[in-house]
Each structure stands twice: as C-alpha cells, then as structure tokens.
Amino acid sequence: MSELQSQLNAISELLRVTSLSDSEQEKNIVSKACLTLLTDLKEAHASNSEILFLHGFAWYISSLSEERDAQVLAFLSAALELDFEHQLAKVYLCHYLFDINDHVEFLKHYQQLNVSQFDDWRRLKFLEMNLIAKTNCSSISDAEIDHFINHYEKAQDTDRPKIQDLFNFYHSNQNNLSPSLKNFITKWANYWSLENKDQDFGDAEE
C-alpha cells in the first residue's frame, strides 16, 4: 500500500468514526483538521477522486452554513466527474440532496445506487429515504412500502436505523400515507421513544 493510500485510509476512518459522534464540536474540530491535511494532499495529487470525496465528506459533517453546502456539492460532484463509479461519493451526494429536501434530484441519484450491496443499516436507511422522497414527489407502490416494512422488522436490532426522518415526515403528510405505514410508524416511534408534542399517534389504525 502506498503512503498516500495509507494516509487516505486513516483520514477516511477518522471521518467515519467522527460522523457517528453526537458532539458537533468534535465533528467541527476533526473535519477542520482533516480538511487541512486533504488540502495539502490535493496540491500534490490534483486528480484523485478519493481526495475529492474525502473533502466532500469532511465538509458534510461540518456545521451547517452556506459555505458548507457549496463545498459538499462541489467536492462530491468533482469526485464523481473523475470516477463516476465512486460509490461513497454517490452515497453522500444522495444524503446531502435528501437533507436539503431536493427529493427529485435525490431520486435521480438514488437510482444509480445498488442498495442491495450495502450493509443492512445503510440499506434500510436508503429504503426509508426513498420511501419519503417518492411519497413526496409522486407516489410509491404498496409493494415498495411492504418491502421496506418487512426488511426493517426482520433486521437485527443493531441494523435498524432510527426512523427519525420517516417520523418527521409523518407529521405533515399523514393523509398521503397508507394505514400499514401509519401503523408501522406508530409501532417503531414508540420503540425508539420518538416524541412530538403536536402529534397524537392514537389516530393510527390498528
């Protein structure tokens, strides 16, 4: 393994672990440190898709700001221009588009992913995001809803993402959701102890 690859692997792992932290301060400190290292590496390796991706990833876990949004999009797009098959660049571009509620663009990029190759947690998270985006943009089939519900409920506890995004979506889109999905949200919102003072889950069908 080359020295460059060893450095990129170390930065990638540090960013991955930090992205799971609940501390915004920790994320900011680590992302800034990694961006400094990556900027130095980029000067010597301008056409390296992994360096560009890690730039985008480091900005992604940074505090919200206009600069952060512009840099995430610029670096992830640049990484994909060099290597259209860069899976993680596609993954985090999808996350970013979903985060800013650009569901149309999210769906375009989501179609380029093979979610069956993801680990169970990430696969279920993307199925949840796809369900929300499709419901918001047009419609989603009962088969797709059942596919998500069945896979979520069969998964191991450690492989189930907390359905916070779906829970939030529920509050403003109840009329667009099927009874089976409402019941699913009720069940797992209680399991995860998700709360919204303005919402009474007692209306969901049994």
N, C-alpha and C positions, 0 to 999 in steps of 0.2 A: 504494500500500500504506500502510495506517495505521501510526502509530508503534507501537501495541500489537502489530499483526501482525508488524512488523519485530523487536520485542523477543522475541516468542514464537518466531519462526523462529530467532533467534540462540540462544536457550536450548535449543530442540529440537535444533539441530545440535551444540551443545556437549555435551549429554547423550548424543546418539547416538554421537559420537566417543569420549567417555569410557567409554561402556558396553563398548567394544571393548578397553579397556586391561586389561592383566594386573595392574595395580597397584591393590590395594584402597585404599591410602592416597590415590591420585589420585581414585578414584571417590568416596571419602568427602568429600574437600575440595570437589570440584566439585558433588556433589549438595547439600551443605550451603549452598554459595554460591547455587546455583540455587533452592533452597527458600526462602531469604531473599528473593530477587527475586520469586519467584512469590507468596509470602505478601503482599508489598506490592501486587502487581498484583491479587490476588484481592480485596483490600479495596475496590478501585475497580471491579472487574468480577466481581461475585459469581457471576453466572450465565453463565460462559464455560466451555464443555466442554473447550476446548483447555488452559486454565489448570489445570483439574482433572486432565486427563490427564497433563500435564507434572509436576504434583505427584506423581501416582502413579508415573510413570516415574522421577523423581528418587529417590523412596523405594525403588523396585525395585532400583536399582543401589547403594543404601546397604548398609552392613554388616548382617548378619543380626541380628535382635533381635525381641522381641515387638512393640515399637512399630513397627518397620519393617513387619512382617507386617500389622498392623492398619491402618496408613496406606496401604499399597499397595492393599489390598482396598477400603478406604473411598473413596479418591480415584478409582480406576478405575471403581468401581460408580457413584459420583456423576457421573462424566463420561458414562457410558452412560445414566444416567437422564435427563440433559439432551439427549443426542444418541445414540440407540441405534445409529446408523449410523457412529459414530466407530470406524473400522477399527483404528487402533493401540491404542485402549483395549481392544478385544476381543482383539487380539493379545497384549498384555502381561497381560491377565487370564488368558488361556489359559496363558501361560508361568508365571505365578505358581501357578495351580492345579496344573499339571504338576509344578512344583518341590516342592510340598508333598505330592505323591503323591495328590492328590484326583482320581483318574482319572475317576470318574463325572461330577463337575462339569466337568472338562476337556472330556470328550466332548460334554456338552450345549452348551458354548460353542463348541467346535470346529465343530460342525455349522452354526453361524451364519456361519462364515468361508467365503469363496470363495478357497481357496488357489491356484487357477489364476491369480489376478490378482497373486500375489506374485512377487518376483524368484526366480530359481532356488534360491538358497541358502536363503531363508526357506521356500519351498515344500517343499523336501526336508527341512528341519528339522521342519516341521509334519507331514509324512508319517511321519517317524521317530517323533515323539511320539504320533501317532495309532496307529501300529502297536503301540507299547508299551502304551498305555492300553487298547486293545481286547483285546490278548492278556491283560492283567492282569485286566480286568473280565469278559470273556466269551470271545469268540473272534474271530478275524479270518480272512477268507477267503483262499484261496490266490491269488485274483486280486488282492487288495489287496497282498499280500506281493510278488507278481511286479511289480505296478505300481511299488512303491517301489524294488525292486531294479533294474528296467530303467531307470527315470529317474535313479537315483543313478549307475549305471555309465555312462550316456550323457552325463552332465553334464560340463562343463569342470572342470578341477581346482580353479579358484578358486571354483566354485559348489557344491562339495561340502562340507557341514558335517562336521566330525569326529564319528564315530558314538559318542561317549563315553557318551551315555545308553543307547544300544542295547547297547553293550559291557557296561556295568554291569548292565543288566537280564538279560543272558545268564547271568551267574554264578548267579543264584538261580532261573532259570526255564528251564534247559536242556531239561527234559522237555516243556515246552509249546511248544517251537519246532520248526518244520519243518526237515528236512535242508537244504533250499535256503537257508533263512535262516541256519542254523548255518554253512554253507559261506561265505555272504556275509560274516558277521561275522568269521570266521576270516581271510578274504582282506583285508578292509579294516582289521581290527585290526592286522594285520602291516604294512599300508601306512602307517597312522598311527602305528605303533610304540606301540600301546596295550599296557599291561602289567598283569598281576595275578598276583602270586606264588602265589596259591592255585589258579590255573586253568591247566590244560594244554589247549591248543587242538588237540592231536593227535588228540583223540577225534572231531572233526567228520568227517563223511563226505566222501569225495572226490567 
